[in-house]
Amino acid sequence: MTESDDRRPTSALDPELLAILACPAEHHAPLELDPEGSELLCTQCDRAFPIRDGIPVLLLDEARHRD
């Protein structure tokens, strides 16, 4: 492992995976990785989905509403 690998957030997602993920709500909008890398943010609604142990939890019941 290189030094730069040690600095990546533990929840870093593969960019190819991020490109195909969508909000599970009826609009299926694209998701963006938040700056800290701990949540996926819907680009259309006010939901933020957690990333636990590097796995996105795309359940509407698990999402929090952003302010």
C-alpha positions in Angstrom: 0.0 0.0 0.0 1.4 3.4 -0.9 1.3 6.5 1.4 -1.5 8.1 -0.6 -3.6 4.9 -0.2 -3.4 5.4 3.6 -4.9 8.9 3.3 -8.1 7.8 1.4 -11.3 7.8 3.5 -12.2 4.2 4.5 -15.6 4.7 2.7 -14.0 5.7 -0.6 -16.1 4.3 -3.5 -15.0 3.2 -6.9 -15.8 6.0 -9.3 -17.4 3.5 -11.7 -19.8 2.4 -9.0 -20.6 5.9 -8.0 -21.5 6.7 -11.7 -24.2 4.0 -11.7 -25.7 4.5 -8.3 -29.0 6.4 -8.1 -31.4 7.6 -5.4 -33.9 4.8 -4.5 -36.8 7.3 -4.5 -39.1 7.5 -7.4 -37.0 10.1 -9.3 -33.8 7.9 -9.3 -31.6 11.0 -9.4 -27.8 10.6 -9.5 -25.9 10.5 -6.2 -22.8 12.5 -5.3 -20.2 11.6 -2.7 -20.1 14.2 0.2 -16.8 15.9 0.8 -15.9 13.7 3.9 -16.8 10.6 1.9 -19.2 9.3 4.6 -22.5 9.8 2.8 -24.0 9.8 -0.7 -26.1 12.9 -1.4 -29.1 12.9 -3.7 -28.8 15.6 -6.4 -32.6 16.1 -6.5 -34.1 15.5 -3.0 -32.8 16.4 0.4 -31.7 12.8 1.4 -28.2 11.7 2.5 -27.5 8.0 2.5 -24.8 6.6 4.8 -21.8 4.6 3.7 -21.0 1.9 6.3 -17.8 -0.1 6.0 -17.4 1.1 2.4 -20.9 -0.1 1.5 -23.6 2.5 0.5 -26.9 1.9 2.4 -29.5 3.0 -0.2 -32.6 2.4 1.9 -35.0 5.3 2.2 -35.6 4.4 5.9 -31.8 4.8 6.6 -31.5 8.1 4.8 -31.4 11.4 6.7 -32.9 14.6 5.5 -30.4 17.3 5.0 -31.1 20.9 6.1 
